[in-house]
Amino acid sequence: MSYETLTYEKDGRIARITFNRPERLNAIGEKTPEEIETAVKEANADDSIHVIVLSGNGDAFCSGYDLKEFAESKTDLIQEQMPWDPMKDYAVMKEFTEKFMSLWRSYKPVISKVHGYAFAGGSDIALSTDIIVMAEDAKIGYPPSRAWGCPTTAMWVYRVGAERAKRMLLTGDLIDGKEAKAIGLITDAVPADRLDARVDQIAERMAGVPKNQLMMQKLMINQALTNMGLETTQMIATIFDGITRHSPEGMAFKHRAEDVGFKQAVKERDGGEYLDEIWDVQQGKVIYRPNDPD
């Protein structure tokens, strides 16, 4: 297979899928979701593969959707056309979610090796895998839960329970590998210089198990979460994701990004100030406060 946003290689019984947009911190591009699904299919179709390792080239695992140009553009795209059609929005975002969830549905177990960052959509991807191992200094979280986003895979509650999921999504905080391990979000956190070795240790251990055994154990555990309502939760989360981008605050964030740039708008959103005191919204337009430095 030929890939543009990632690489695929075989290493004995291990398939290694590596995000390969290091200049963008492996941000999710237009082709990334489809290429994830294709790479997973390639690994599942290969009878010699027992386990998949998912990682990122460069300084990060995945920094989320590549939204700079989108956020700063004044062009009406599908998700921001008004009047807004929530079902068109849902269809687009649900397709992305389903492609991420190919990792979850994979018959071969998938290990995420997280270094640097797993932000926003990057955390969606990591949490769709079976095992996550992080560098202790790596960061994971979903900052868009503060404004302009809802995690469409909805995996937080299924991995850490309601209270800890609320702690993460009601603040949009980032946590490092040590804390992620402490709350049970991930399997292990190790010093960065031991990350490769620890992931390979787990992968090789799984690689010694017959493929049918791996498949049955994974299907059994996943079915339990399906019975708990995972698919229904994902449907609601994906619809809510569209709503967050069309709420007064979501539209204010978008207009702010158009005016001052995505990086500055994100800095304001995630800085901890009261967002309703930063952005006033009237009839879908941002009214800057008198003390606005811009």
N, C-alpha and C positions, 0 to 999 in steps of 0.2 A: 504494500500500500504506500501511497505518497501522501505526506502530511505537510501542512504549512505552519501550524501553530504548536505542534508537538513532535516528538520523535518516538519511535517504537523500536525496541530491540529485544531479542531473545538472549537470555543468559541462563543456559541450562534449562531448568524447569521453571524459571522465573521470566515473566514478561515485564519489561520496564517501559512505562509510559512517562515521558518527561515533557512538561510544558516548556516551550522553547521560544518565548518572546522576552528574553532577559532585558532588552532595552525598555520594555514597558512593565517590568516586574511581573511578567507572565500574566498580565491582565487578559481577561476573557474577550477575545475578538469575535467577530461575526461567525467565523468558521470553527471556533473552539468547541462549542457544545456538540456539533455534528462529528468532529474529529475524535472527541472523547468516546462517543458511542461507537464509531467505526473501529477505533483501537481496541475497545472492550470486545467487540464482536470478533476481531482478528485473534485475540488471545483465547477467547472461548472456543473458537473453531480449531485451534491448534491442540491436538491431542497430547503433545509433549509438555504443555504448560500446566502447572499446578496452581500457581499463585501470581498475582499482579502487584507490582510496586509502582505507585504514582508519586511523582516528585516534580520539582521545578528547577530549571537551569538558571544560574545566576544568583541574584541576591534574595529571591523570594520563592515561595511555593506558588502563590497566586494572589494578586492584590485586588481581585474582584473584577467586575465588568469594566471594560475600557470606555469610560463615560465622559472623558474630558471634552471631546469634540461634540458628542451628543448633548451634553449639559450646556455647553456654551453656544450651541447653534440656535438661531432664531427660526429655523425651518420647522414647520409643523410635520412631525413624524407621526406614525400610527398611534403611539402611546400618548401623544400630547395634542392631537387634533381635537378641536372643540367645535360642536358638541362631541363629547367623548363617548366612544362606543366601548363599554367595558368588556364585551365579549370578544371584540377584535384584540384588545389588549390581552385578555386572558389567553386567547389562542396562541399569541406570540410567546408569552412568558411560560405558558404551560409546556410548549414544545421544548423550550430550553430546560425546564425542570425535568421533563421526561428523559432528556438526553443525559443530564447529570445523574439521574437515577439509574441509568444503565450500569453504573458502578455498583449500585445497591442490588440490582437484579442479576448481575454477573454470576454465573455458576462457579467461577473461580474467585476465591477470596481476594480482596483488594486491600493493600496497606498503603496509607498515605504517609509520606515522609515529609514533614513540614519544617521548613527553616525560614527565617525572615518573617514573612507575613502570610496569613491566610485570612484576608479581610472580606467581608460582605459576600459576594458571590463565590469568592475563594473559600470561605468557610462553608458555604453550601456544598461545594464540591467535596471538601475534605470530610464533612459529616455524612456524606452519602457513601463513603467507603466503610469497610468493615472494621479496620484497625487503624488508629492514628498514633504515630510516634512523632513527637516534636522535639526540637532543640529547646533547651531550657529558656533561652533568651528569645525564642520566636514568639510572635503575637498572633492571637486569633480573636475574632469577634465580628459583630455585625453593626458597625456605626450607623448605617442608614436607617436603623430602627428609630433613631432620633427624629428623622424627617426624610421623606422621599424613598422609603423602602420597607419591605417586610420579607423575611427569608422564605422563599417559595418552597424550598424542600421541607421546611418546618421540622427539621431534625433535632433542634435543641431540646424540646420537651421530652422526646423519646430517648435521648441520650443522658440527660441529667435530671429529669423530673421537672415538675411545674415550678417550684420555688426558685431553683437555680436558673431555669430558663427565663423566668421573669426578671431575675437579677441582671441577666445579660441583656435582654431585649428592652427592658424599661429604662436602661441607662445608655445602651450603645457602647458600653465599655469594652476595651480590649484587655485580654489577660495573657500572661506569658505561659510558657509550657509547664512551669512548676505548678501554677495555680490550676491550669487546665487538668493536670493529672490529679491534683488534690480534690477537685470536685467531681472526678469521674468522667470527665468529658473525653479523655483520651486514655490510651493504654499505658503510655510511658513518656517520660521527658528525661532527656540525657544532655550532658554538655554537647555543644555543637560539634566538637571534634570526634565525638563518639556516635553521632547520629547514623552515619552510613553503616557502621558495624552493628549497631543495635537492630536496625531495620533488616539487615541481611540475616542476622541471627534468627529473627522471627520468621522471615520468609523461608529460610532453609529448613527450619523446623516444620513449617507447613508443607513444604515441598516433599517431605518424606511420607506424607499421608496420602493414601489413595484418593484419586480425584472424586470418586463416587462418595467417599466418606466426607470429604470437604463440602461437596455439593449438598448432601443431605443435612449436615449440621447447619449450614448457612440457611437453607430453605426453611428448616424448622424454626430457627430463631427469627428470621424475617417474617414468617407467617404470623408469629405471635404479635409483632408490631402492626402488621396489616390488620389483624383482628381487633387491635386497639383503636383503629380508625385512622391510620397514617394517610391513606389516600384521600379521605374526606378532609382531614386537616390540611393537606397540601392544596386541595382545591380552594378552600377558604383562604389560605395564606396567599395563593397566587392572585385571587381576586382582590384581596386587601392590598397586595403590592401595587396593583394598578390604582387603587383608590388613594394610596399614600402619595402618589405622584400627581394627583388631581385635587387633593385637599387644598384649602387656602395656604397652608404652610408649605405643602409640596410645590405648589405653583410659585410661591414666593422664593423658595430655594432655587427653582429653575431660573426664574427671572434674575435672581441675584448672581447665579453662575454666569448667565449671559452678560451681565454688566461688569462684574469684577473678576471673572474667571472661576473655574471649578475649584481650583486649589484653595482660593480665599473663601469661597462659599462653604466648602467642607470644613475649613479651619474654624469658621464662625459657628457652624452647626455643632461641631464636636468639642468646642472649647469649654462648654459648661455653663455659658450664660443662658438667661431665659430667652428662648427663641422668639416669644411673642414681643419681647422688648427690643430685639434686633430687627425683626421683620414685621412691619404692619401690613396687613393685607386688606384691600377694599376692592370689591368687584373683580377679583382675580389679578389685580395689579399691586406691585409692591410700592408702598409709600415709605420712603426712608425717613428715619427720625432726624430731628435737627442736629443731634450730636454724631450723626453718621460721618465718619472720617472721609468717606468718598463723596 
